[in-house]
């Protein structure tokens, strides 16, 4: 007996109509203008940020020199230790460095191009079911979200992650149209590559993908389940092949896995970069223990202080449109996809007790943009329904009021703007309610007022972000906010002034971190000099920001560099990265990012020295994660060097010649 699978009767209503009419003539020029403006915005004055995040820039430099370092994501070309993430984003920048040479542009320009591609792909995804106006609005919202503008001008893994996840949604949209197995596999594979970019964060979209396909795929239940199993296998293969290679490669043949305590990529994935982010139990983290001092958890986290100005401008409206779309739209699958992405990510970020930074909120931007575009189109088509019209007008008013609140947190930042946004929002809402009575010209004026209310604040913050250099490991978009603290908002004992990435920095305090403040040269941060993630960068190195060595020191490190496996060793990856980027020679990052990884052991370091593989040890750094269960080996090595070798000062930096 043969069983025929038939689609449920309600399914076709969630698919786009066959034979869609051609776009109006203005659509392609408008799209070209959007992409051109995005490219200019993201590429403008890009080199002002120097290396951006020197931690990843040094790894890109290493990948440009060594294919082994490129594959594993090593911090140095001699393959001592990896970065504390999977390396897909480094594969992009490493190739750029190999092709174009090491420069700020070869490191940062790929991120900007990825940003333009993400805006374009978001447009295509939203336009497919909701039309070109919705697609253009979605792309414009993403392009002008402040933290998106920063991350697409910065070399963290987040830029590539956003492109891959948006590609995943595009694949899901195509799969949902005709129950296409290959499009479903494409979507799952894009998420798998996202895993190789930023580990478990990529999987936050999976529940929404699975739910949308189960509910809306135009085929029978049995085939849906089989297809999802196939997609699950594709996800495992695309995410797991690199992990399997690393796990199966003998430890002596590969670099130490940075961020882990047992040299295991699985421990890094599930612990420090995985469930530890939720529970706060991250061995070796500088935050310390559960709670970790990474800001208050709860629903308000994404709206408070500096965090609010990163991506939350249109978040309330997006949630309103999500509910409205699920109620009124005939294409609910799109709302399940994007709404599931938004809600799941919001809940996880709000509840994380481990390491959390405000720039993580870039993960909300594509979903917010899509929901704003789709919701606007859905409600406008139903404007004959008074309640739909009230919902659309109410979303504009709520956005204008929330933008006023956010802009008011930066009292000196264009004070007129908050009033203008509020007034135009109210006028735009009134115009929406009277849309049937207004003529064409007044209707266009109303639309312009509503658009200004939606985007005026984010655009202003984005322009401020583009005009401001950003360096270090913790960065935030927009102007300084009273009482904010970049990505940690008071996370270390004593609290620190905030603003857009530590304007003013840590000063000369030495009470904030376990074991004292990390120092680059001379053992400490200079008073008022800033620290980690500061705008402008430069100066001393340490836990969160790279060293800027003197020309004299660079010349010394490069002398006879080809005789050594590492021209120097320094505690902590950022501390080492500045020397490596300046010399383009391998520098050993003892203890990895936090200086708390058990690599190398004291005995192994002594063996390297005996074999003449390390020329200098750079002193002055005094940090590590041992207070949260991390290794103290970096302190042991520093103590052994100080006891057995003579210190000298070159260009303000203390170093020890380790040659016999």
N, C-alpha and C positions, 0 to 999 in steps of 0.2 A: 504493500500500500504506500502510495506517495503522498507526502505532506507538503502542501503549498503554503509558503509564508506570505501573508498579505499584510500590508501596512495598515495600522489603525486609521480609522476614518478621520481622526482629528489631526493627524500629522501634517498633511499637505498645507494646512493653513499657516504653518510655521516656516514654510519655504518661500523664497522669493518667487514672484510670478514669472512664468516662462516668457521668453521673448521680451526682455526688458527694453524699454525705449532707449535710444541713444541719449547720451548726456547733452545738455544744452551747450551751445558753442562757448560759453564763458567758463566752463568747468576746467578744461585743460589749462588755459592761461592762469586761472585762479590757483590750481594745484602747483603749477610751475612757480608762481609767485610765492606760495607758501614754502615750497622746498628751497627756493633760492634764498628767501629771507631767513629760513632756519639755518642754512649753510653759512650765511654771512654772520648770523648771530653766534653760532657755535665756533666759527673759525676766527672771529675778530680778536686781535691782540692775544692770540692763544699762547704765544711763547712767554708772555708776562708771568705765567705760573711756573716757569722753569721746568723742573722734572715732575711737577705735580706731586703725586705720592712716590717719593724716592724709593720706598720699599719695593714697589712693583717696577719702577723704572730700572732699578739695579738688576732685577731679575730679567727684564727685557734686554738689557745690555748683555747679560750673561747668555741669554738665548741667542742673541745675534752673533756670539762668538763660538758657542758650542751647541751642536745638535742634541747632545745628551742633556745639557742644561735646559734647552728649549723643550724637550719632551717631558722632562720631569718637573719643570718649573723651579729650577734651582736658583738660589740667590746669587751664586757666583759661578763663573765659567769652569772652575775646578771642582764643582759639584760636591760641596761640603754639606749643604742643607737646603731644603726647599722652602718656598713661601708656605704660609699656613692655609692655602686654598688649593683646590684643583686648578690646573694651569691653562684652561682653554683661552681665557682672555690674554694670557701671556703668549700664547701661540700667535695671536694677531700682532701684538706689538713687537714680539721677538722677530717675526718675519719682516716687519717694517724696518727695524733697526738693521737687520742683515742686508736688506735691499738698499736703504737710503742712508745708512750710517746712523750713529748715535747723535740725537739732537732732541731738543724739546718738541719740535714739530713731528719727528718720527714717532715719538712716544704718544703725543696728545692728538694729533690730527686724525688717526684712525678712529678715536672715540667720537670725534665730531662727525665723521662720515657715517659711523654707525648710528648716531643720533638722527641724521637726515634720513637714513634708510628706515629707521624705526617709525618716524613720523609718516613716511610714505606708505609703509606696510600697514600702519594703523588706519590710514585713510582708505586703503584698498579693502581692508577687512570690514570696516563700518559701512562704507559706501555700498558694498555688495548687497546688503539686505535693507539698508535704510536710506540710500540715495546719496548724491554727491554733497549736498549741503551738510548733512550729518557727518559725512567723512571729513570734510574740510574743517568743520568745527572741532571734531575730535582731534585732528592733527594739530590744529592751532592751540588747543588746550594743552596737549602734551608738550609742544614746542616751547610754550611760555610758562610752564610750571617751573618755578625757580630752582628746585633741587634737580629737576631733569636737565635744565640748562647747565648746571654745575657738573653733574655726573657725565654728561655728554661732552664736557670740556676737560675731563679729568681721567686718570688712568686706573681707577678702581675697576673691579670686574662688573660692576652694576650695569654699565652701558651695554655690553654684549648680552648680559642676562636679559635685559628688557627686549632687545631685538629678537632673541630666541623665543621668549615667551609670547610675544606678539605674533611671531611666525607660527607658534603652536595654536593660537586662537584662530588664525587664518586657516590653518589646516583643518581645525574642527568645523569651521563654518562650511568649508568645501565638503567635508565628510558628511555633515548633516543634510546637505542638499540632496544627495542621492545614495546615502548609506555607503559611501566609498571607503573600502578597506584601506587602500593605499594612502588616501588623504589622512585617515586615522593614524596609520603608521607614521606618516610624515609629522603629524602633530606630536605624537609620543616621542619621536626621535628628536624633535626640536627641544622638548622638555629635557630629554636625556642629555643633550649637549649643554643645556642650561645647568644641569647638575654638575657637569665637568667645568662649569664656569664659577658657580658659587654654591655648590653642594646642595644641602637639603632645602634651601630657600626656594629652589626651582620647583620643588614638588608641591608647593602650596597651591598651585593651580590645578593639580590633578583631581581633587574631589569635584571641582566645578566641571571639568572636562567629562569625567565619568557620568556625573549626574545628568548633564545636558544630553549626552548621547543615549543614556538609558531612557530618558523621558521623551525625546523628540526624534530620534533616528527613524527615517521612513522605511522601516523593515520590521519583521517580527522579532519577538523577544529573544528567541533562541539565537538568531543570527546576531542580534546586538551583543549578547553575552559572549559569543564566540569572537566577534570582532574586538571587543574590549580585552579579551584575553590575549589576542594577537598583539594589540597595541601595548598591553602590559609587557609582553615579551620584548617588543621593540624598545620600550623604555628601559628595561633592564639591560639589554645589550648595548644601547647607545650610551647609557650612563655607566655601565659596569666594565666595559672592555679595558679602559685605562686603569681602573682600580684593580682589576684582576692581574694585569701585567705588573703593576707596582707590587702587589702582594706576593706574586710568584717570583719576582726578581730577588735573588739573595741580597741581603742588606749590604754586603761588602761590594756589590756591583752598582749600587745606586746611592744617591744622597740620602741623608737622614730626613725623615718626614717632619718638617717644621710644624710646631704647634702640638705635636703629640709627645707623650711621655714614654712611649714604648716603641717608637719608630714604626708606627703602623698607620696606614692611611685609613683603615676602618675605625681605629680609635679616634683619629682626628675627625672623621665624618660624623660619627655617632656621639662623640663626647664634646670636645672643645668647640667644634663648629656645628654641633648637632643639638641633641637634647639638653646639653649643658647651657645652651642659650636660653632655653625655656626655664630650667630649674635654677640656674645660677651656679651649679656645681661644675665649674670649669677649672680643672687642675692647671696651675701655672698662670692663670689670669691675674692681671694686676688689680682687678676689681675686688677680688677677695670674697670667697664664700657665697652663700646663697643671698640673693638680693644684690650683692656686688657693688652697690653704690652707683648704678647706672640710671638713676632717675626713678621717680615713682611710677609703678605700674598702674594700669587702670585705663578706662575708656578715654580719659582726658589727656593721656600722654601725647597723642598726636596733635593736640590742639594747644598745648601749654607752651609758654615761653618762646624760645627760638624755634621749637619744632613746628609751631602753628604756621609759620611763614614758609615752610619748606614745600608742602603739598596740600595743605588742608583748605585752601581758598574755596574750592568748589566741591569739597567732600560732602558737606551737608546737602547740597543740591543733587549730587550724584546719588546719594542714598534715597532722596525723595524720588528721583527719576527711576531708580531701580524698582521701588514699590509700584510706581505708576505704570511702568512698562510691564511688570508682571500682571497687573490688573487689566490694562487696556490693549497692550500690543498683541497682534496676531503672530508675532515672531518672538515668542518668549524664550526660545533657546538662546538667543543672543544675550538676553538679560541674565539668564542662568549662568552663561559662560563668564561674562564680565562682572556680574554681581557677585558670583561665587569667588572669583579672583579677589575682588575688592574686600568682601566681608571676611573671608578667611585670612587674608594678609593683615587686615586691620586688627582682627582679634588676636592673632599671634603676636604682632608687634606690641599691642597694648598690654599683653600679659607676660612678655619676656622678662625674666628676672636676671638673666645673664647679661653678657656684653650687648649693649644696644647703642647705636648712634643715630642721630636724627637724619643723616643722609640715607638711611635705609628706606625712608619714605618715598624714594624715587620709584619703588615697586608699586606704589598706588597710582602713579601718574597715568599710565596707559589705560587702566580700568576707569579712572575718573574721566579721562578724555572721551573714551568710548561711550560711557553712560550719559555724559552731557550731550554729545552729538546725537545719540539715539533717542534720548528722552525728549530733547527739544523737537526733533522731527516727529516723534510719536504724538506728543501733546499738541503740536501745531496742527497736525492733520485732523485731530479731534477737537479743534477749537469751537465747533458748534456745541459741544458739551460744556456747559458752564463749569462743572467741577474740574474738567481737564484744563480749562482756561485759567481757573483760579489756582490750580496746582502749578502751572507754568509761571504765572505772575508771582505766586508766593515764593517759588524757588529763586526768582530774580531778586526779590526783596531780601530774602534770607542771606543770599550771597552778598548783596550790597552791605547789609548790616555786619556780617561776619568780616568782610574786607575792611570795613571801617574799624572794627575792633583790632584786627591784625595790624593795620597801618598805624593805629594809635599807640601801639607798643614801641614804635620807633618815632618818638615825638618830634625829632628834628628832620625826619625824612619827608620832604615835600608835604608840609602840613595841609596844603590846599587839596591834595589828592584824595584824602579820606572823605572830605566833604563832597567833592565832585563825584566820587563813586557812589556815595549814599544818595545824593540828589538824583543823579541819572538813573540809579536803580529804581527809585520810587517813580520817577517819570516813565521809565520803561515799563514798569509793571502796570501803571495806569493805561499806557498806550496799548499794552497787550489786551487788557480787558475791553478796550474800546476799538479793537482792531477792525471789526466789521464796519464801524462807522467812519473810520479814518480813510482818507484818500491815499493814493499810492505814495506821494511824497511824505506825508505825515507817518505813513506806515514804515517807510524806510528810515525816517528819523527815529521812530520808536525802536526799531531793530538795532540801530546804531547805539542808542542810549542803553539798551539792555546788554548789548555786547560789551560796551565800555564798563558797565557795572560788573560783568562777569570776568573780564580780563584786565581791567585797569590796574588793579593791585598786583596780580601776578606778573604782568609785563614790567611794571616799575621795579619790582624786586629782581626780575630776571636781568634787566638792563644794569642794575646795580651789581649783580653777580658777575656779569660779563666784564664789567669795567674794573673788577677787583681781582688781583692775583690771589690764588689759593694754593697753598702747599701744605704738606704734612699728611698725617694719617687720619685726622679728624677735621672735617671741613663742613661748613654750613653755608647756605645761600642767603642772600639778602643782607640788609644793613644790620648793624648791631641792635640788639633788643635788651632793654633794661631787665637785669636779673637773669638773663639767659646764660647758658654755659655750653655753647656748641653742642657737641654730641652727647655730653654726659650730664650736663645741668647739675653741677654741684656734686658730682659723683665721688670725688676724692675728699678725704677729711679736710675740713676747713673751708671748703667751697672756694670758688674762683670767679672772677668777673667773666662775663660771657660776651655775647655779641657774635658776629659772624665769623667765628673761627678763632677765638682767643685774641681779640685786639687787646694788647697789653700783656697777655700771657700770664704765666705763673709767677713772674718776678723772681726773686731770689729765694723763695720759700724752700724749706727742706723738710717740711713735715707732711707733705701730701702723699708720698708714695712709700711703700714698704722699702726699707733700706736706704731711704734718702732720695733726693731728686737725681735723676740721671744726668750726667754731665757728658759733654763731648770733650771739648778742650777744657783743661784746668778743673775738671771735676764738677762743674755745676752750671746751672743756667744763670745767666747774668741778670741782674736786677732790671726789670722792665723789658728785658729782651725778648720775651715771649717764649712759647714752648709748644711744640706739637700742634700741627694744624693751623698755625698762625698765618695771617695774611702777610704775604711778602716773603716769609721764610728767611733762610740764611742764618748765620751765626752758629751757635753751638749745636751739637748733635745730641741725641738722647733717645728716649723711648718712642716718641711720636714724630720726631722731625729729624731730617738728615743733617749731617755735619757739612759745613762749608770750609774745607781746609785751605790754608794759605798756599800761595804759589811755591813758597820755599819747601813746604811739607810735601806737596805734590811732586816736586822735582826729586826730592829725596826718595820717595816711595817708588818712583819709576826707574831710579838708578839700578841697573842690573836686574830689572824685574824678571827677565826671562830665566834667571837662575832659580827662581822660587815657584813653588806651587801657589802660594799665597803671599803677596807682597806685604800683607799685614793681617793681624787678627784684632778684632774689637768686640766688646760685649754688646750684643743686641743688633738686630738687622738694620734698623734705621741708622744707628751709629756707624755701622760699617758701610752703608749704602753711599753716603756722601763721599767717602774716600774712594770707593770703587768707581762711582760715576765720574769723579774728577780725574782719576788715573786711567780708567778703562782697563784695569788689571784686577784679578780676583782678590777679594778681601774676605777672610773667614768671619762669619757672623756667629760668635760664640753664644750658645743658648737660644738662637733663633730670635723671633720678634721681641719677646718679653725678656730675653736673657734667662729664661727659666726652663728651657729644654735641656735634657741631660746629654748634650752634644757639644763638643766631645767630652769624654771623661778626662779627668786630670792625667791619668796614665797615657791615654791616647794623645793628648796635647803634648805631653813631655816627649812621646815618641816622635811626633811630627817635628818638634824642635830639634831633637837629636839627629834626625835625618836631614836637617837643613831645609825643610819645606816652608817654613814661615820666617820671614825676614824681621818684621817688627811686631810688637804688641803695643796697641794704642791704649793708654790708660785713661783714667778719669771717670769711667762709667761706674755707677754704683746703684744698679737696680736689678730686679729679678723677681720672679713670681713665687719664691719659696714660701712666702707667708700664706699662699693658697695651695700648698702641696706641691709646688713646682720644685725643680732641681736647684740646688745651690752650687752646682759645679762651676758656674761662671765666677762666683766669688772665690772659690777655691783656686781657680786658675790665676785670677788676678793677684791673689795673695802670694801664690808660688812665684809668679814672675817678679813681683816687687821685692821678694826676699832674695832672689837669686840673680837679678840683673840690674844694671845701673840705669836710672831714669835720666832722660835728657828732655829738654824743651825745644821744640822747633815750631816756629810760627804760632806760639801760644798753646801748643798741644804737647802733652806729656806722652812720650813713647819710649820703648825699650828695644834695643837691638838684640835679637835672639840668636844671632849667628855666633858660632863658637869663637 
